[in-house]
Amino acid sequence: MVTLEQLVTFYEGLTLADAERFDQFYTDDAWFKDPFNEVRGVESIQRVFRHMFKQVDEPRFKVTERVVDASGSVMLVWELWFRARSLGCGDHVMRGVSHLRFAADGRVNYHRDYWDASEELYAKVPVLGALMRLLKRVLAA
């Protein structure tokens, strides 16, 4: 039986090599969605995380809050720290929340990530960031 603490420890220590261990924490038919991906199956989820390691340097998750409801559904509030040469910046942090549901054996079978791609990512790109900041000023109340 996988515990929430084991899952959090897995994410906070995640390396490229650990992508091969997702089957210990996710069911074979687990569903995953974030702002850029919607996949089903542990192999597809592994591919998403392998891709993350190709796109950014030194990614590391820090879970800052856990909310568990009576049904066992979990919300993990997290920060993803990384370096992104392509964004022209050094250390960067992206904040988000993962909504998780579990199978009877404690492994994840539903994983939905919520984070604001425009604020957390697009706004950091030099030219696109200037446009995003302008739009934010124009549209703000």
N, CA, C and O atoms as a GROMACS GRO file, in nm:
protein
  564
    1MET      N    1   0.084  -0.118   0.000
    1MET     CA    2   0.000   0.000   0.000
    1MET      C    3   0.089   0.125   0.000
    1MET      O    4   0.172   0.142   0.089
    2VAL      N    5   0.071   0.209  -0.098
    2VAL     CA    6   0.146   0.334  -0.109
    2VAL      C    7   0.080   0.438  -0.019
    2VAL      O    8  -0.042   0.451  -0.017
    3THR      N    9   0.162   0.512   0.056
    3THR     CA   10   0.110   0.618   0.142
    3THR      C   11   0.132   0.754   0.076
    3THR      O   12   0.215   0.769  -0.014
    4LEU      N   13   0.056   0.852   0.121
    4LEU     CA   14   0.071   0.988   0.071
    4LEU      C   15   0.212   1.039   0.099
    4LEU      O   16   0.272   1.107   0.016
    5GLU      N   17   0.263   1.006   0.216
    5GLU     CA   18   0.399   1.051   0.251
    5GLU      C   19   0.503   0.994   0.154
    5GLU      O   20   0.597   1.064   0.116
    6GLN      N   21   0.488   0.868   0.114
    6GLN     CA   22   0.580   0.808   0.018
    6GLN      C   23   0.570   0.878  -0.118
    6GLN      O   24   0.670   0.901  -0.185
    7LEU      N   25   0.447   0.912  -0.158
    7LEU     CA   26   0.428   0.981  -0.285
    7LEU      C   27   0.492   1.120  -0.281
    7LEU      O   28   0.560   1.159  -0.376
    8VAL      N   29   0.472   1.194  -0.174
    8VAL     CA   30   0.532   1.327  -0.162
    8VAL      C   31   0.684   1.316  -0.163
    8VAL      O   32   0.751   1.396  -0.229
    9THR      N   33   0.739   1.220  -0.091
    9THR     CA   34   0.885   1.199  -0.091
    9THR      C   35   0.935   1.169  -0.231
    9THR      O   36   1.040   1.218  -0.272
   10PHE      N   37   0.860   1.087  -0.306
   10PHE     CA   38   0.895   1.056  -0.444
   10PHE      C   39   0.904   1.184  -0.527
   10PHE      O   40   1.002   1.206  -0.598
   11TYR      N   41   0.801   1.267  -0.518
   11TYR     CA   42   0.800   1.390  -0.598
   11TYR      C   43   0.909   1.488  -0.556
   11TYR      O   44   0.972   1.551  -0.640
   12GLU      N   45   0.931   1.501  -0.427
   12GLU     CA   46   1.031   1.598  -0.382
   12GLU      C   47   1.174   1.554  -0.415
   12GLU      O   48   1.264   1.638  -0.417
   13GLY      N   49   1.195   1.427  -0.440
   13GLY     CA   50   1.328   1.379  -0.477
   13GLY      C   51   1.339   1.337  -0.622
   13GLY      O   52   1.438   1.276  -0.662
   14LEU      N   53   1.237   1.368  -0.703
   14LEU     CA   54   1.227   1.320  -0.839
   14LEU      C   55   1.348   1.356  -0.925
   14LEU      O   56   1.392   1.471  -0.929
   15THR      N   57   1.402   1.255  -0.992
   15THR     CA   58   1.510   1.272  -1.089
   15THR      C   59   1.465   1.208  -1.220
   15THR      O   60   1.363   1.140  -1.225
   16LEU      N   61   1.542   1.230  -1.324
   16LEU     CA   62   1.510   1.168  -1.453
   16LEU      C   63   1.504   1.016  -1.439
   16LEU      O   64   1.414   0.952  -1.494
   17ALA      N   65   1.598   0.959  -1.365
   17ALA     CA   66   1.599   0.813  -1.346
   17ALA      C   67   1.473   0.765  -1.272
   17ALA      O   68   1.426   0.654  -1.296
   18ASP      N   69   1.418   0.848  -1.184
   18ASP     CA   70   1.298   0.811  -1.109
   18ASP      C   71   1.174   0.802  -1.196
   18ASP      O   72   1.074   0.742  -1.156
   19ALA      N   73   1.178   0.860  -1.315
   19ALA     CA   74   1.062   0.850  -1.404
   19ALA      C   75   1.027   0.705  -1.431
   19ALA      O   76   0.911   0.673  -1.459
   20GLU      N   77   1.124   0.617  -1.423
   20GLU     CA   78   1.099   0.475  -1.444
   20GLU      C   79   1.023   0.412  -1.327
   20GLU      O   80   0.976   0.299  -1.338
   21ARG      N   81   1.012   0.482  -1.215
   21ARG     CA   82   0.946   0.428  -1.096
   21ARG      C   83   0.800   0.472  -1.082
   21ARG      O   84   0.737   0.440  -0.981
   22PHE      N   85   0.745   0.543  -1.179
   22PHE     CA   86   0.608   0.590  -1.167
   22PHE      C   87   0.509   0.476  -1.148
   22PHE      O   88   0.405   0.494  -1.086
   23ASP      N   89   0.540   0.357  -1.201
   23ASP     CA   90   0.447   0.245  -1.185
   23ASP      C   91   0.433   0.201  -1.040
   23ASP      O   92   0.337   0.132  -1.005
   24GLN      N   93   0.526   0.240  -0.954
   24GLN     CA   94   0.514   0.211  -0.811
   24GLN      C   95   0.410   0.301  -0.744
   24GLN      O   96   0.357   0.267  -0.639
   25PHE      N   97   0.382   0.416  -0.807
   25PHE     CA   98   0.296   0.517  -0.746
   25PHE      C   99   0.168   0.545  -0.825
   25PHE      O  100   0.075   0.606  -0.773
   26TYR      N  101   0.163   0.500  -0.952
   26TYR     CA  102   0.049   0.524  -1.040
   26TYR      C  103  -0.002   0.392  -1.098
   26TYR      O  104   0.077   0.302  -1.127
   27THR      N  105  -0.133   0.381  -1.113
   27THR     CA  106  -0.191   0.261  -1.173
   27THR      C  107  -0.159   0.259  -1.323
   27THR      O  108  -0.126   0.362  -1.382
   28ASP      N  109  -0.169   0.141  -1.382
   28ASP     CA  110  -0.138   0.126  -1.525
   28ASP      C  111  -0.224   0.216  -1.613
   28ASP      O  112  -0.178   0.264  -1.717
   29ASP      N  113  -0.349   0.240  -1.571
   29ASP     CA  114  -0.440   0.320  -1.652
   29ASP      C  115  -0.466   0.460  -1.594
   29ASP      O  116  -0.568   0.521  -1.623
   30ALA      N  117  -0.374   0.509  -1.512
   30ALA     CA  118  -0.390   0.641  -1.448
   30ALA      C  119  -0.408   0.750  -1.554
   30ALA      O  120  -0.355   0.741  -1.664
   31TRP      N  121  -0.485   0.852  -1.516
   31TRP     CA  122  -0.512   0.967  -1.603
   31TRP      C  123  -0.438   1.086  -1.547
   31TRP      O  124  -0.437   1.109  -1.426
   32PHE      N  125  -0.374   1.164  -1.637
   32PHE     CA  126  -0.297   1.283  -1.598
   32PHE      C  127  -0.331   1.397  -1.692
   32PHE      O  128  -0.340   1.380  -1.814
   33LYS      N  129  -0.351   1.517  -1.632
   33LYS     CA  130  -0.376   1.637  -1.713
   33LYS      C  131  -0.308   1.755  -1.648
   33LYS      O  132  -0.314   1.774  -1.526
   34ASP      N  133  -0.243   1.836  -1.733
   34ASP     CA  134  -0.190   1.965  -1.691
   34ASP      C  135  -0.221   2.064  -1.804
   34ASP      O  136  -0.287   2.024  -1.900
   35PRO      N  137  -0.177   2.190  -1.797
   35PRO     CA  138  -0.212   2.284  -1.905
   35PRO      C  139  -0.165   2.244  -2.044
   35PRO      O  140  -0.217   2.297  -2.142
   36PHE      N  141  -0.068   2.153  -2.056
   36PHE     CA  142  -0.014   2.118  -2.188
   36PHE      C  143  -0.039   1.973  -2.228
   36PHE      O  144  -0.023   1.939  -2.345
   37ASN      N  145  -0.076   1.888  -2.136
   37ASN     CA  146  -0.087   1.745  -2.162
   37ASN      C  147  -0.216   1.688  -2.106
   37ASN      O  148  -0.267   1.734  -2.004
   38GLU      N  149  -0.269   1.588  -2.174
   38GLU     CA  150  -0.375   1.504  -2.119
   38GLU      C  151  -0.346   1.364  -2.169
   38GLU      O  152  -0.360   1.336  -2.288
   39VAL      N  153  -0.307   1.276  -2.078
   39VAL     CA  154  -0.266   1.142  -2.115
   39VAL      C  155  -0.327   1.038  -2.022
   39VAL      O  156  -0.370   1.070  -1.911
   40ARG      N  157  -0.330   0.916  -2.069
   40ARG     CA  158  -0.376   0.804  -1.988
   40ARG      C  159  -0.270   0.696  -1.996
   40ARG      O  160  -0.217   0.666  -2.103
   41GLY      N  161  -0.241   0.637  -1.880
   41GLY     CA  162  -0.145   0.527  -1.874
   41GLY      C  163  -0.014   0.571  -1.814
   41GLY      O  164   0.036   0.681  -1.840
   42VAL      N  165   0.042   0.483  -1.732
   42VAL     CA  166   0.164   0.518  -1.660
   42VAL      C  167   0.279   0.546  -1.756
   42VAL      O  168   0.363   0.632  -1.728
   43GLU      N  169   0.286   0.476  -1.868
   43GLU     CA  170   0.394   0.501  -1.964
   43GLU      C  171   0.384   0.640  -2.024
   43GLU      O  172   0.486   0.706  -2.045
   44SER      N  173   0.264   0.686  -2.051
   44SER     CA  174   0.244   0.821  -2.104
   44SER      C  175   0.279   0.926  -1.999
   44SER      O  176   0.336   1.030  -2.032
   45ILE      N  177   0.244   0.899  -1.874
   45ILE     CA  178   0.279   0.991  -1.766
   45ILE      C  179   0.431   0.999  -1.750
   45ILE      O  180   0.486   1.108  -1.731
   46GLN      N  181   0.498   0.886  -1.759
   46GLN     CA  182   0.644   0.886  -1.754
   46GLN      C  183   0.702   0.973  -1.866
   46GLN      O  184   0.798   1.046  -1.844
   47ARG      N  185   0.644   0.964  -1.984
   47ARG     CA  186   0.691   1.043  -2.098
   47ARG      C  187   0.678   1.193  -2.071
   47ARG      O  188   0.766   1.271  -2.108
   48VAL      N  189   0.568   1.235  -2.007
   48VAL     CA  190   0.549   1.376  -1.972
   48VAL      C  191   0.661   1.424  -1.879
   48VAL      O  192   0.717   1.531  -1.899
   49PHE      N  193   0.692   1.344  -1.779
   49PHE     CA  194   0.795   1.386  -1.683
   49PHE      C  195   0.936   1.376  -1.742
   49PHE      O  196   1.022   1.459  -1.709
   50ARG      N  197   0.961   1.278  -1.828
   50ARG     CA  198   1.091   1.274  -1.897
   50ARG      C  199   1.108   1.399  -1.981
   50ARG      O  200   1.217   1.457  -1.986
   51HIS      N  201   1.002   1.440  -2.046
   51HIS     CA  202   1.006   1.561  -2.129
   51HIS      C  203   1.038   1.684  -2.044
   51HIS      O  204   1.115   1.770  -2.087
   52MET      N  205   0.981   1.692  -1.924
   52MET     CA  206   1.011   1.804  -1.834
   52MET      C  207   1.161   1.812  -1.809
   52MET      O  208   1.218   1.922  -1.811
   53PHE      N  209   1.224   1.698  -1.785
   53PHE     CA  210   1.368   1.698  -1.758
   53PHE      C  211   1.450   1.739  -1.880
   53PHE      O  212   1.563   1.786  -1.864
   54LYS      N  213   1.396   1.723  -2.001
   54LYS     CA  214   1.465   1.768  -2.122
   54LYS      C  215   1.449   1.917  -2.143
   54LYS      O  216   1.536   1.982  -2.201
   55GLN      N  217   1.337   1.973  -2.095
   55GLN     CA  218   1.306   2.113  -2.121
   55GLN      C  219   1.367   2.209  -2.020
   55GLN      O  220   1.398   2.323  -2.055
   56VAL      N  221   1.384   2.165  -1.897
   56VAL     CA  222   1.437   2.254  -1.792
   56VAL      C  223   1.551   2.186  -1.718
   56VAL      O  224   1.561   2.064  -1.715
   57ASP      N  225   1.637   2.267  -1.660
   57ASP     CA  226   1.750   2.215  -1.582
   57ASP      C  227   1.715   2.214  -1.435
   57ASP      O  228   1.651   2.305  -1.384
   58GLU      N  229   1.757   2.109  -1.368
   58GLU     CA  230   1.747   2.096  -1.222
   58GLU      C  231   1.606   2.118  -1.167
   58GLU      O  232   1.589   2.193  -1.070
   59PRO      N  233   1.503   2.054  -1.226
   59PRO     CA  234   1.369   2.070  -1.169
   59PRO      C  235   1.360   2.000  -1.034
   59PRO      O  236   1.411   1.890  -1.015
   60ARG      N  237   1.293   2.066  -0.940
   60ARG     CA  238   1.272   2.005  -0.808
   60ARG      C  239   1.140   2.057  -0.750
   60ARG      O  240   1.113   2.177  -0.748
   61PHE      N  241   1.060   1.963  -0.703
   61PHE     CA  242   0.932   1.995  -0.644
   61PHE      C  243   0.945   2.010  -0.493
   61PHE      O  244   1.024   1.941  -0.429
   62LYS      N  245   0.866   2.102  -0.439
   62LYS     CA  246   0.854   2.117  -0.294
   62LYS      C  247   0.704   2.126  -0.264
   62LYS      O  248   0.638   2.221  -0.306
   63VAL      N  249   0.653   2.028  -0.193
   63VAL     CA  250   0.511   2.029  -0.154
   63VAL      C  251   0.500   2.117  -0.030
   63VAL      O  252   0.564   2.091   0.072
   64THR      N  253   0.418   2.221  -0.038
   64THR     CA  254   0.407   2.319   0.071
   64THR      C  255   0.280   2.302   0.153
   64THR      O  256   0.270   2.354   0.264
   65GLU      N  257   0.182   2.227   0.098
   65GLU     CA  258   0.057   2.207   0.172
   65GLU      C  259  -0.012   2.083   0.119
   65GLU      O  260  -0.002   2.050   0.000
   66ARG      N  261  -0.083   2.014   0.207
   66ARG     CA  262  -0.162   1.895   0.172
   66ARG      C  263  -0.302   1.912   0.228
   66ARG      O  264  -0.319   1.948   0.344
   67VAL      N  265  -0.400   1.884   0.145
   67VAL     CA  266  -0.539   1.889   0.189
   67VAL      C  267  -0.601   1.756   0.151
   67VAL      O  268  -0.602   1.718   0.034
   68VAL      N  269  -0.654   1.685   0.250
   68VAL     CA  270  -0.715   1.554   0.228
   68VAL      C  271  -0.861   1.564   0.270
   68VAL      O  272  -0.892   1.609   0.381
   69ASP      N  273  -0.953   1.521   0.182
   69ASP     CA  274  -1.094   1.525   0.219
   69ASP      C  275  -1.139   1.389   0.273
   69ASP      O  276  -1.062   1.294   0.274
   70ALA      N  277  -1.262   1.382   0.315
   70ALA     CA  278  -1.314   1.260   0.378
   70ALA      C  279  -1.313   1.140   0.285
   70ALA      O  280  -1.305   1.026   0.331
   71SER      N  281  -1.320   1.163   0.154
   71SER     CA  282  -1.321   1.052   0.058
   71SER      C  283  -1.180   1.003   0.027
   71SER      O  284  -1.162   0.900  -0.039
   72GLY      N  285  -1.079   1.076   0.075
   72GLY     CA  286  -0.940   1.039   0.047
   72GLY      C  287  -0.881   1.112  -0.071
   72GLY      O  288  -0.764   1.092  -0.103
   73SER      N  289  -0.959   1.197  -0.136
   73SER     CA  290  -0.907   1.280  -0.244
   73SER      C  291  -0.808   1.380  -0.184
   73SER      O  292  -0.829   1.427  -0.072
   74VAL      N  293  -0.702   1.413  -0.257
   74VAL     CA  294  -0.594   1.496  -0.203
   74VAL      C  295  -0.565   1.613  -0.296
   74VAL      O  296  -0.570   1.598  -0.418
   75MET      N  297  -0.536   1.728  -0.238
   75MET     CA  298  -0.483   1.842  -0.310
   75MET      C  299  -0.343   1.868  -0.254
   75MET      O  300  -0.326   1.889  -0.134
   76LEU      N  301  -0.243   1.866  -0.341
   76LEU     CA  302  -0.106   1.899  -0.303
   76LEU      C  303  -0.073   2.035  -0.362
   76LEU      O  304  -0.078   2.055  -0.483
   77VAL      N  305  -0.039   2.129  -0.275
   77VAL     CA  306   0.007   2.260  -0.319
   77VAL      C  307   0.159   2.250  -0.330
   77VAL      O  308   0.225   2.203  -0.238
   78TRP      N  309   0.214   2.294  -0.443
   78TRP     CA  310   0.356   2.272  -0.466
   78TRP      C  311   0.422   2.391  -0.535
   78TRP      O  312   0.357   2.479  -0.592
   79GLU      N  313   0.553   2.389  -0.526
   79GLU     CA  314   0.639   2.479  -0.602
   79GLU      C  315   0.732   2.392  -0.685
   79GLU      O  316   0.785   2.292  -0.636
   80LEU      N  317   0.752   2.430  -0.810
   80LEU     CA  318   0.848   2.364  -0.896
   80LEU      C  319   0.960   2.464  -0.924
   80LEU      O  320   0.939   2.565  -0.991
   81TRP      N  321   1.077   2.435  -0.870
   81TRP     CA  322   1.195   2.518  -0.892
   81TRP      C  323   1.274   2.460  -1.007
   81TRP      O  324   1.291   2.338  -1.015
   82PHE      N  325   1.323   2.545  -1.095
   82PHE     CA  326   1.402   2.497  -1.209
   82PHE      C  327   1.484   2.612  -1.268
   82PHE      O  328   1.464   2.728  -1.234
   83ARG      N  329   1.574   2.575  -1.356
   83ARG     CA  330   1.649   2.672  -1.436
   83ARG      C  331   1.607   2.653  -1.580
   83ARG      O  332   1.590   2.541  -1.627
   84ALA      N  333   1.590   2.766  -1.649
   84ALA     CA  334   1.545   2.757  -1.788
   84ALA      C  335   1.627   2.851  -1.874
   84ALA      O  336   1.599   2.971  -1.880
   85ARG      N  337   1.726   2.798  -1.939
   85ARG     CA  338   1.809   2.880  -2.028
   85ARG      C  339   1.725   2.939  -2.139
   85ARG      O  340   1.749   3.052  -2.181
   86SER      N  341   1.627   2.864  -2.186
   86SER     CA  342   1.544   2.912  -2.297
   86SER      C  343   1.461   3.034  -2.260
   86SER      O  344   1.422   3.111  -2.347
   87LEU      N  345   1.435   3.054  -2.131
   87LEU     CA  346   1.360   3.172  -2.086
   87LEU      C  347   1.453   3.288  -2.054
   87LEU      O  348   1.407   3.398  -2.022
   88GLY      N  349   1.582   3.265  -2.063
   88GLY     CA  350   1.678   3.371  -2.036
   88GLY      C  351   1.682   3.411  -1.889
   88GLY      O  352   1.709   3.527  -1.857
   89CYS      N  353   1.657   3.318  -1.802
   89CYS     CA  354   1.659   3.350  -1.659
   89CYS      C  355   1.728   3.237  -1.583
   89CYS      O  356   1.745   3.127  -1.634
   90GLY      N  357   1.767   3.266  -1.463
   90GLY     CA  358   1.830   3.166  -1.378
   90GLY      C  359   1.725   3.083  -1.308
   90GLY      O  360   1.637   3.026  -1.373
   91ASP      N  361   1.733   3.077  -1.176
   91ASP     CA  362   1.634   3.002  -1.100
   91ASP      C  363   1.496   3.062  -1.120
   91ASP      O  364   1.478   3.184  -1.124
   92HIS      N  365   1.401   2.974  -1.132
   92HIS     CA  366   1.263   3.016  -1.154
   92HIS      C  367   1.173   2.925  -1.070
   92HIS      O  368   1.206   2.808  -1.048
   93VAL      N  369   1.061   2.977  -1.024
   93VAL     CA  370   0.965   2.896  -0.949
   93VAL      C  371   0.829   2.906  -1.016
   93VAL      O  372   0.786   3.014  -1.056
   94MET      N  373   0.762   2.794  -1.025
   94MET     CA  374   0.626   2.786  -1.075
   94MET      C  375   0.542   2.724  -0.964
   94MET      O  376   0.580   2.622  -0.906
   95ARG      N  377   0.430   2.786  -0.933
   95ARG     CA  378   0.345   2.737  -0.825
   95ARG      C  379   0.218   2.675  -0.883
   95ARG      O  380   0.160   2.725  -0.979
   96GLY      N  381   0.175   2.565  -0.820
   96GLY     CA  382   0.056   2.498  -0.868
   96GLY      C  383  -0.004   2.406  -0.763
   96GLY      O  384   0.042   2.399  -0.649
   97VAL      N  385  -0.107   2.336  -0.806
   97VAL     CA  386  -0.180   2.243  -0.720
   97VAL      C  387  -0.208   2.117  -0.800
   97VAL      O  388  -0.244   2.124  -0.917
   98SER      N  389  -0.192   2.003  -0.736
   98SER     CA  390  -0.227   1.875  -0.796
   98SER      C  391  -0.346   1.816  -0.721
   98SER      O  392  -0.345   1.805  -0.598
   99HIS      N  393  -0.448   1.779  -0.796
   99HIS     CA  394  -0.564   1.709  -0.740
   99HIS      C  395  -0.544   1.561  -0.769
   99HIS      O  396  -0.530   1.522  -0.885
  100LEU      N  397  -0.542   1.479  -0.666
  100LEU     CA  398  -0.515   1.337  -0.679
  100LEU      C  399  -0.630   1.253  -0.624
  100LEU      O  400  -0.692   1.287  -0.524
  101ARG      N  401  -0.655   1.142  -0.693
  101ARG     CA  402  -0.745   1.038  -0.643
  101ARG      C  403  -0.669   0.906  -0.652
  101ARG      O  404  -0.577   0.893  -0.732
  102PHE      N  405  -0.709   0.810  -0.569
  102PHE     CA  406  -0.630   0.689  -0.552
  102PHE      C  407  -0.712   0.562  -0.575
  102PHE      O  408  -0.833   0.558  -0.551
  103ALA      N  409  -0.642   0.459  -0.621
  103ALA     CA  410  -0.700   0.325  -0.633
  103ALA      C  411  -0.696   0.258  -0.495
  103ALA      O  412  -0.637   0.313  -0.401
  104ALA      N  413  -0.757   0.143  -0.484
  104ALA     CA  414  -0.763   0.071  -0.356
  104ALA      C  415  -0.624   0.039  -0.300
  104ALA      O  416  -0.608   0.030  -0.179
  105ASP      N  417  -0.524   0.022  -0.388
  105ASP     CA  418  -0.389  -0.011  -0.341
  105ASP      C  419  -0.306   0.113  -0.304
  105ASP      O  420  -0.188   0.101  -0.273
  106GLY      N  421  -0.369   0.231  -0.307
  106GLY     CA  422  -0.301   0.354  -0.268
  106GLY      C  423  -0.229   0.425  -0.381
  106GLY      O  424  -0.178   0.535  -0.362
  107ARG      N  425  -0.225   0.363  -0.500
  107ARG     CA  426  -0.159   0.428  -0.613
  107ARG      C  427  -0.254   0.530  -0.678
  107ARG      O  428  -0.376   0.515  -0.674
  108VAL      N  429  -0.195   0.631  -0.738
  108VAL     CA  430  -0.271   0.737  -0.803
  108VAL      C  431  -0.337   0.683  -0.930
  108VAL      O  432  -0.273   0.616  -1.010
  109ASN      N  433  -0.466   0.714  -0.946
  109ASN     CA  434  -0.534   0.680  -1.071
  109ASN      C  435  -0.592   0.803  -1.140
  109ASN      O  436  -0.646   0.793  -1.251
  110TYR      N  437  -0.582   0.919  -1.074
  110TYR     CA  438  -0.630   1.046  -1.128
  110TYR      C  439  -0.536   1.155  -1.079
  110TYR      O  440  -0.515   1.169  -0.959
  111HIS      N  441  -0.480   1.233  -1.171
  111HIS     CA  442  -0.386   1.339  -1.135
  111HIS      C  443  -0.413   1.459  -1.227
  111HIS      O  444  -0.386   1.454  -1.346
  112ARG      N  445  -0.466   1.564  -1.169
  112ARG     CA  446  -0.496   1.686  -1.246
  112ARG      C  447  -0.414   1.800  -1.186
  112ARG      O  448  -0.430   1.834  -1.068
  113ASP      N  449  -0.325   1.859  -1.267
  113ASP     CA  450  -0.245   1.972  -1.222
  113ASP      C  451  -0.309   2.102  -1.265
  113ASP      O  452  -0.355   2.117  -1.379
  114TYR      N  453  -0.312   2.197  -1.173
  114TYR     CA  454  -0.362   2.331  -1.200
  114TYR      C  455  -0.250   2.430  -1.175
  114TYR      O  456  -0.197   2.440  -1.065
  115TRP      N  457  -0.214   2.502  -1.279
  115TRP     CA  458  -0.120   2.614  -1.265
  115TRP      C  459  -0.145   2.709  -1.381
  115TRP      O  460  -0.194   2.669  -1.486
  116ASP      N  461  -0.111   2.833  -1.360
  116ASP     CA  462  -0.139   2.939  -1.456
  116ASP      C  463  -0.022   2.952  -1.553
  116ASP      O  464   0.080   3.013  -1.521
  117ALA      N  465  -0.038   2.896  -1.672
  117ALA     CA  466   0.070   2.899  -1.772
  117ALA      C  467   0.106   3.042  -1.810
  117ALA      O  468   0.224   3.071  -1.834
  118SER      N  469   0.008   3.132  -1.818
  118SER     CA  470   0.039   3.270  -1.859
  118SER      C  471   0.123   3.343  -1.754
  118SER      O  472   0.218   3.413  -1.789
  119GLU      N  473   0.089   3.327  -1.627
  119GLU     CA  474   0.165   3.396  -1.522
  119GLU      C  475   0.295   3.324  -1.489
  119GLU      O  476   0.398   3.388  -1.471
  120GLU      N  477   0.290   3.194  -1.482
  120GLU     CA  478   0.405   3.118  -1.435
  120GLU      C  479   0.507   3.087  -1.544
  120GLU      O  480   0.622   3.055  -1.512
  121LEU      N  481   0.468   3.096  -1.670
  121LEU     CA  482   0.561   3.057  -1.776
  121LEU      C  483   0.571   3.163  -1.885
  121LEU      O  484   0.679   3.216  -1.908
  122TYR      N  485   0.461   3.194  -1.952
  122TYR     CA  486   0.466   3.286  -2.066
  122TYR      C  487   0.518   3.423  -2.026
  122TYR      O  488   0.590   3.486  -2.103
  123ALA      N  489   0.483   3.471  -1.909
  123ALA     CA  490   0.524   3.605  -1.865
  123ALA      C  491   0.675   3.614  -1.846
  123ALA      O  492   0.729   3.725  -1.838
  124LYS      N  493   0.744   3.502  -1.839
  124LYS     CA  494   0.890   3.501  -1.820
  124LYS      C  495   0.966   3.508  -1.952
  124LYS      O  496   1.086   3.535  -1.952
  125VAL      N  497   0.898   3.483  -2.063
  125VAL     CA  498   0.963   3.489  -2.194
  125VAL      C  499   0.979   3.636  -2.232
  125VAL      O  500   0.880   3.710  -2.227
  126PRO      N  501   1.099   3.682  -2.269
  126PRO     CA  502   1.125   3.825  -2.287
  126PRO      C  503   1.019   3.901  -2.367
  126PRO      O  504   0.955   3.989  -2.309
  127VAL      N  505   0.997   3.875  -2.493
  127VAL     CA  506   0.902   3.953  -2.574
  127VAL      C  507   0.758   3.919  -2.536
  127VAL      O  508   0.676   4.009  -2.519
  128LEU      N  509   0.729   3.793  -2.523
  128LEU     CA  510   0.594   3.750  -2.486
  128LEU      C  511   0.557   3.802  -2.347
  128LEU      O  512   0.442   3.839  -2.323
  129GLY      N  513   0.654   3.805  -2.256
  129GLY     CA  514   0.630   3.855  -2.122
  129GLY      C  515   0.586   4.000  -2.121
  129GLY      O  516   0.496   4.038  -2.045
  130ALA      N  517   0.649   4.083  -2.205
  130ALA     CA  518   0.610   4.224  -2.213
  130ALA      C  519   0.465   4.236  -2.261
  130ALA      O  520   0.389   4.318  -2.208
  131LEU      N  521   0.428   4.156  -2.359
  131LEU     CA  522   0.290   4.157  -2.408
  131LEU      C  523   0.194   4.111  -2.300
  131LEU      O  524   0.087   4.170  -2.283
  132MET      N  525   0.230   4.008  -2.226
  132MET     CA  526   0.143   3.957  -2.118
  132MET      C  527   0.124   4.063  -2.009
  132MET      O  528   0.013   4.081  -1.959
  133ARG      N  529   0.231   4.133  -1.973
  133ARG     CA  530   0.220   4.238  -1.871
  133ARG      C  531   0.131   4.352  -1.920
  133ARG      O  532   0.053   4.407  -1.843
  134LEU      N  533   0.143   4.388  -2.048
  134LEU     CA  534   0.059   4.492  -2.106
  134LEU      C  535  -0.087   4.450  -2.102
  134LEU      O  536  -0.173   4.526  -2.059
  135LEU      N  537  -0.116   4.327  -2.146
  135LEU     CA  538  -0.253   4.277  -2.142
  135LEU      C  539  -0.309   4.276  -2.000
  135LEU      O  540  -0.426   4.309  -1.979
  136LYS      N  541  -0.227   4.239  -1.905
  136LYS     CA  542  -0.271   4.236  -1.766
  136LYS      C  543  -0.308   4.375  -1.717
  136LYS      O  544  -0.409   4.391  -1.647
  137ARG      N  545  -0.229   4.475  -1.753
  137ARG     CA  546  -0.260   4.614  -1.714
  137ARG      C  547  -0.389   4.661  -1.779
  137ARG      O  548  -0.471   4.727  -1.715
  138VAL      N  549  -0.407   4.629  -1.906
  138VAL     CA  550  -0.525   4.674  -1.980
  138VAL      C  551  -0.652   4.608  -1.926
  138VAL      O  552  -0.756   4.672  -1.917
  139LEU      N  553  -0.642   4.480  -1.892
  139LEU     CA  554  -0.761   4.405  -1.852
  139LEU      C  555  -0.792   4.411  -1.702
  139LEU      O  556  -0.901   4.371  -1.661
  140ALA      N  557  -0.698   4.460  -1.621
  140ALA     CA  558  -0.719   4.464  -1.476
  140ALA      C  559  -0.826   4.566  -1.441
  140ALA      O  560  -0.838   4.670  -1.506
  141ALA      N  561  -0.904   4.537  -1.338
  141ALA     CA  562  -1.011   4.627  -1.293
  141ALA      C  563  -0.951   4.747  -1.221
  141ALA      O  564  -1.024   4.835  -1.175
   0.00000   0.00000   0.00000
